[in-house]
Amino acid sequence: GENVEQHPSTLSVQEGDSAVIKCTYSDSASNYFPWYKQELGKGPQLIIDIRSNVGEKKDQRIAVTLNKTAKHFSLHITETQPEDSAVYFCAASGGGYQKVTFGTGTKLQVIP
Amino acid sequence: SAVISQKPSRDICQRGTSLTIQCQVDSQVTMMFWYRQQPGQSLTLIATANQGSEATYESGFVIDKFPISRPNLTFSTLTVSNMSPEDSSIYLCSVEGLRQGFSLEAFFGQGTRLTVV
Protein backbone atom coordinates (compact mmCIF):
# COMPACT_ATOMS: atom_id res chain seq x y z
CA GLY A 1 0.00 0.00 0.00
CA GLU A 2 0.83 3.67 -0.07
CA ASN A 3 3.34 5.09 2.44
CA VAL A 4 3.68 8.84 2.96
CA GLU A 5 6.59 10.35 4.84
CA GLN A 6 6.59 13.95 6.01
CA HIS A 7 9.34 16.27 7.27
CA PRO A 8 9.97 18.09 9.49
CA SER A 9 7.81 16.96 12.39
CA THR A 10 8.04 20.43 13.99
CA LEU A 11 8.85 23.78 12.46
CA SER A 12 9.21 27.18 14.09
CA VAL A 13 9.45 30.33 11.98
CA GLN A 14 9.33 34.03 12.65
CA GLU A 15 6.25 35.87 11.52
CA GLY A 16 6.72 37.00 7.94
CA ASP A 17 9.18 34.25 7.06
CA SER A 18 8.43 31.32 4.78
CA ALA A 19 7.72 27.74 5.84
CA VAL A 20 8.33 24.64 3.75
CA ILE A 21 7.05 21.14 4.49
CA LYS A 22 8.14 18.19 2.39
CA CYS A 23 6.53 14.82 1.73
CA THR A 24 7.42 11.70 -0.21
CA TYR A 25 5.13 8.90 -1.32
CA SER A 26 5.72 5.36 -2.47
CA ASP A 27 2.86 4.37 -4.79
CA SER A 28 3.39 5.61 -8.33
CA ALA A 29 -0.35 5.12 -8.95
CA SER A 30 -1.21 7.96 -6.55
CA ASN A 31 -2.40 10.98 -8.48
CA TYR A 32 -4.05 13.26 -5.92
CA PHE A 33 -2.12 15.06 -3.18
CA PRO A 34 -4.09 17.16 -0.69
CA TRP A 35 -2.76 19.17 2.22
CA TYR A 36 -4.72 19.57 5.43
CA LYS A 37 -4.49 22.02 8.30
CA GLN A 38 -5.64 20.85 11.71
CA GLU A 39 -6.16 23.36 14.47
CA LEU A 40 -6.42 22.30 18.08
CA GLY A 41 -9.69 20.52 18.82
CA LYS A 42 -10.82 20.49 15.20
CA GLY A 43 -10.90 18.07 12.33
CA PRO A 44 -8.48 18.47 9.40
CA GLN A 45 -9.44 21.01 6.78
CA LEU A 46 -8.27 20.99 3.19
CA ILE A 47 -6.13 24.01 2.35
CA ILE A 48 -4.77 23.14 -1.08
CA ASP A 49 -4.39 20.12 -3.31
CA ILE A 50 -2.59 19.15 -6.49
CA ARG A 51 -3.14 16.47 -9.09
CA SER A 52 -0.49 14.57 -10.96
CA ASN A 53 -1.02 16.41 -14.23
CA VAL A 54 0.13 19.65 -12.60
CA GLY A 55 3.59 20.52 -11.28
CA GLU A 56 2.73 23.55 -9.19
CA LYS A 57 -0.34 25.25 -7.78
CA LYS A 58 -0.66 28.48 -5.85
CA ASP A 59 -3.42 30.00 -3.77
CA GLN A 60 -2.50 33.37 -2.26
CA ARG A 61 0.25 32.69 0.32
CA ILE A 62 0.15 28.94 -0.11
CA ALA A 63 1.75 26.93 -2.90
CA VAL A 64 2.31 23.26 -3.53
CA THR A 65 4.81 21.65 -5.88
CA LEU A 66 4.85 18.08 -7.16
CA ASN A 67 7.66 16.04 -8.66
CA LYS A 68 6.10 12.77 -9.85
CA THR A 69 9.39 11.36 -11.05
CA ALA A 70 10.95 11.70 -7.62
CA LYS A 71 7.63 11.02 -5.85
CA HIS A 72 7.80 14.07 -3.65
CA PHE A 73 5.65 17.10 -3.06
CA SER A 74 6.02 20.18 -0.90
CA LEU A 75 3.93 22.85 0.77
CA HIS A 76 5.20 26.43 0.80
CA ILE A 77 3.67 29.10 3.01
CA THR A 78 4.96 32.64 2.47
CA GLU A 79 4.61 35.67 4.73
CA THR A 80 3.60 33.46 7.63
CA GLN A 81 1.18 34.77 10.23
CA PRO A 82 0.46 33.59 13.79
CA GLU A 83 -2.87 32.14 12.62
CA ASP A 84 -0.91 29.77 10.37
CA SER A 85 0.19 27.94 13.53
CA ALA A 86 -1.34 24.46 13.38
CA VAL A 87 -0.54 20.88 12.44
CA TYR A 88 -0.25 20.30 8.70
CA PHE A 89 -0.75 16.91 7.06
CA CYS A 90 0.15 15.93 3.54
CA ALA A 91 -1.69 13.01 1.95
CA ALA A 92 -1.77 10.89 -1.16
CA SER A 93 -4.56 9.09 -2.91
CA GLY A 94 -5.50 7.41 -6.16
CA GLY A 95 -8.20 10.04 -6.50
CA GLY A 96 -11.93 9.61 -6.63
CA TYR A 97 -13.49 7.45 -3.95
CA GLN A 98 -10.23 5.98 -2.82
CA LYS A 99 -8.37 5.70 0.44
CA VAL A 100 -6.37 8.75 1.47
CA THR A 101 -3.04 7.98 3.16
CA PHE A 102 -1.79 10.70 5.48
CA GLY A 103 1.71 11.79 6.35
CA THR A 104 2.85 11.97 9.95
CA GLY A 105 2.13 15.69 10.35
CA THR A 106 4.16 18.87 10.89
CA LYS A 107 3.50 21.12 13.84
CA LEU A 108 4.09 24.65 12.60
CA GLN A 109 4.62 27.44 15.08
CA VAL A 110 4.75 31.02 13.83
CA ILE A 111 6.41 33.27 16.37
CA PRO A 112 5.07 36.85 16.44
CA SER B 1 -19.18 20.88 0.17
CA ALA B 2 -20.34 18.65 3.00
CA VAL B 3 -21.05 19.52 6.61
CA ILE B 4 -20.42 16.71 9.06
CA SER B 5 -21.71 16.56 12.62
CA GLN B 6 -20.19 14.11 15.05
CA LYS B 7 -21.54 13.14 18.45
CA PRO B 8 -20.32 13.11 21.10
CA SER B 9 -17.52 15.65 20.74
CA ARG B 10 -15.72 14.10 23.69
CA ASP B 11 -16.26 11.45 26.32
CA ILE B 12 -14.50 9.81 29.22
CA CYS B 13 -15.30 6.13 29.51
CA GLN B 14 -14.53 3.28 31.85
CA ARG B 15 -12.44 0.43 30.53
CA GLY B 16 -14.47 -2.56 29.41
CA THR B 17 -17.41 -0.45 28.25
CA SER B 18 -18.40 0.51 24.70
CA LEU B 19 -19.03 3.88 23.08
CA THR B 20 -20.99 4.55 19.90
CA ILE B 21 -20.01 7.60 17.86
CA GLN B 22 -22.50 9.09 15.45
CA CYS B 23 -21.74 10.84 12.16
CA GLN B 24 -24.41 12.82 10.35
CA VAL B 25 -23.82 14.41 6.94
CA ASP B 26 -25.94 17.16 5.43
CA SER B 27 -26.03 15.48 2.00
CA GLN B 28 -26.15 11.97 0.60
CA VAL B 29 -22.72 10.42 0.14
CA THR B 30 -21.66 7.08 -1.27
CA MET B 31 -18.80 6.31 1.06
CA MET B 32 -18.05 7.32 4.62
CA PHE B 33 -14.70 6.78 6.28
CA TRP B 34 -13.73 6.37 9.91
CA TYR B 35 -10.26 7.41 11.07
CA ARG B 36 -8.40 7.18 14.35
CA GLN B 37 -5.90 9.82 15.43
CA GLN B 38 -3.89 8.82 18.45
CA PRO B 39 -2.44 11.64 20.57
CA GLY B 40 0.10 13.61 18.56
CA GLN B 41 -0.11 11.18 15.67
CA SER B 42 -1.40 11.14 12.13
CA LEU B 43 -4.73 9.83 10.90
CA THR B 44 -5.14 6.11 10.37
CA LEU B 45 -8.07 4.74 8.40
CA ILE B 46 -10.12 2.25 10.39
CA ALA B 47 -12.73 1.30 7.81
CA THR B 48 -14.82 2.40 4.87
CA ALA B 49 -18.58 2.27 5.32
CA ASN B 50 -20.88 1.78 2.33
CA GLN B 51 -24.63 1.90 2.61
CA GLY B 52 -26.19 -1.54 2.21
CA SER B 53 -23.04 -3.59 2.62
CA GLU B 54 -20.51 -4.62 5.24
CA ALA B 55 -17.85 -2.12 6.12
CA THR B 56 -14.37 -2.72 4.75
CA TYR B 57 -11.73 -2.77 7.49
CA GLU B 58 -8.06 -1.85 7.19
CA SER B 59 -5.30 -4.09 8.41
CA GLY B 60 -5.15 -4.10 12.19
CA PHE B 61 -8.82 -3.25 12.70
CA VAL B 62 -11.59 -5.83 13.15
CA ILE B 63 -15.35 -5.69 13.12
CA ASP B 64 -15.70 -7.15 16.63
CA LYS B 65 -13.72 -4.25 18.08
CA PHE B 66 -15.05 -1.50 15.81
CA PRO B 67 -18.53 -2.43 14.54
CA ILE B 68 -19.90 0.06 12.04
CA SER B 69 -23.42 0.74 10.89
CA ARG B 70 -24.47 2.59 7.73
CA PRO B 71 -28.28 2.58 7.66
CA ASN B 72 -28.62 5.29 5.00
CA LEU B 73 -26.66 7.66 2.79
CA THR B 74 -26.34 10.43 5.40
CA PHE B 75 -25.57 8.59 8.63
CA SER B 76 -23.08 6.16 10.13
CA THR B 77 -22.01 4.99 13.55
CA LEU B 78 -18.74 3.61 14.84
CA THR B 79 -18.69 1.65 18.09
CA VAL B 80 -15.51 1.24 20.08
CA SER B 81 -16.08 -1.99 22.01
CA ASN B 82 -14.61 -3.34 25.23
CA MET B 83 -12.47 -0.25 25.57
CA SER B 84 -9.00 -0.10 27.08
CA PRO B 85 -6.78 2.94 27.72
CA GLU B 86 -5.01 2.22 24.41
CA ASP B 87 -8.25 3.18 22.64
CA SER B 88 -7.90 6.76 23.87
CA SER B 89 -7.80 8.74 20.63
CA ILE B 90 -9.67 11.16 18.45
CA TYR B 91 -12.07 9.36 16.14
CA LEU B 92 -12.94 11.18 12.94
CA CYS B 93 -15.66 10.68 10.38
CA SER B 94 -14.91 11.67 6.80
CA VAL B 95 -16.80 11.80 3.53
CA GLU B 96 -15.94 12.75 0.00
CA GLY B 97 -17.90 15.54 -1.57
CA LEU B 98 -17.74 17.75 -4.59
CA ARG B 99 -15.85 20.98 -4.22
CA GLN B 100 -16.71 23.71 -6.71
CA GLY B 101 -18.97 21.22 -8.41
CA PHE B 102 -16.38 18.97 -9.97
CA SER B 103 -13.44 18.21 -7.71
CA LEU B 104 -13.68 15.52 -5.02
CA GLU B 105 -12.46 16.57 -1.60
CA ALA B 106 -12.38 14.75 1.72
CA PHE B 107 -14.37 16.54 4.42
CA PHE B 108 -13.91 15.77 8.09
CA GLY B 109 -16.07 16.07 11.16
CA GLN B 110 -14.66 17.82 14.20
CA GLY B 111 -13.84 14.49 15.78
CA THR B 112 -14.72 12.66 18.98
CA ARG B 113 -12.05 12.86 21.66
CA LEU B 114 -12.23 9.63 23.64
CA THR B 115 -10.43 9.06 26.93
CA VAL B 116 -10.57 5.61 28.50
CA VAL B 117 -9.79 5.38 32.21
Chai-1 contact restraints between the chains, C-beta under 6 A:
chainA,res_idxA,chainB,res_idxB,connection_type,confidence,min_distance_angstrom,max_distance_angstrom,comment,restraint_id
A,K42,B,Q110,contact,1.0,0.0,6.0,A-B,restraint_1
A,G43,B,L92,contact,1.0,0.0,6.0,A-B,restraint_2
A,G43,B,F108,contact,1.0,0.0,6.0,A-B,restraint_3
A,G43,B,G109,contact,1.0,0.0,6.0,A-B,restraint_4
A,G43,B,Q110,contact,1.0,0.0,6.0,A-B,restraint_5
A,G43,B,G111,contact,1.0,0.0,6.0,A-B,restraint_6
A,P44,B,F108,contact,1.0,0.0,6.0,A-B,restraint_7
A,L46,B,E105,contact,1.0,0.0,6.0,A-B,restraint_8
A,Y97,B,M31,contact,1.0,0.0,6.0,A-B,restraint_9
A,Y97,B,E96,contact,1.0,0.0,6.0,A-B,restraint_10
A,K99,B,L45,contact,1.0,0.0,6.0,A-B,restraint_11
A,V100,B,A106,contact,1.0,0.0,6.0,A-B,restraint_12
A,F102,B,S42,contact,1.0,0.0,6.0,A-B,restraint_13
A,F102,B,L43,contact,1.0,0.0,6.0,A-B,restraint_14
A,T104,B,S42,contact,1.0,0.0,6.0,A-B,restraint_15
A,G105,B,S42,contact,1.0,0.0,6.0,A-B,restraint_16
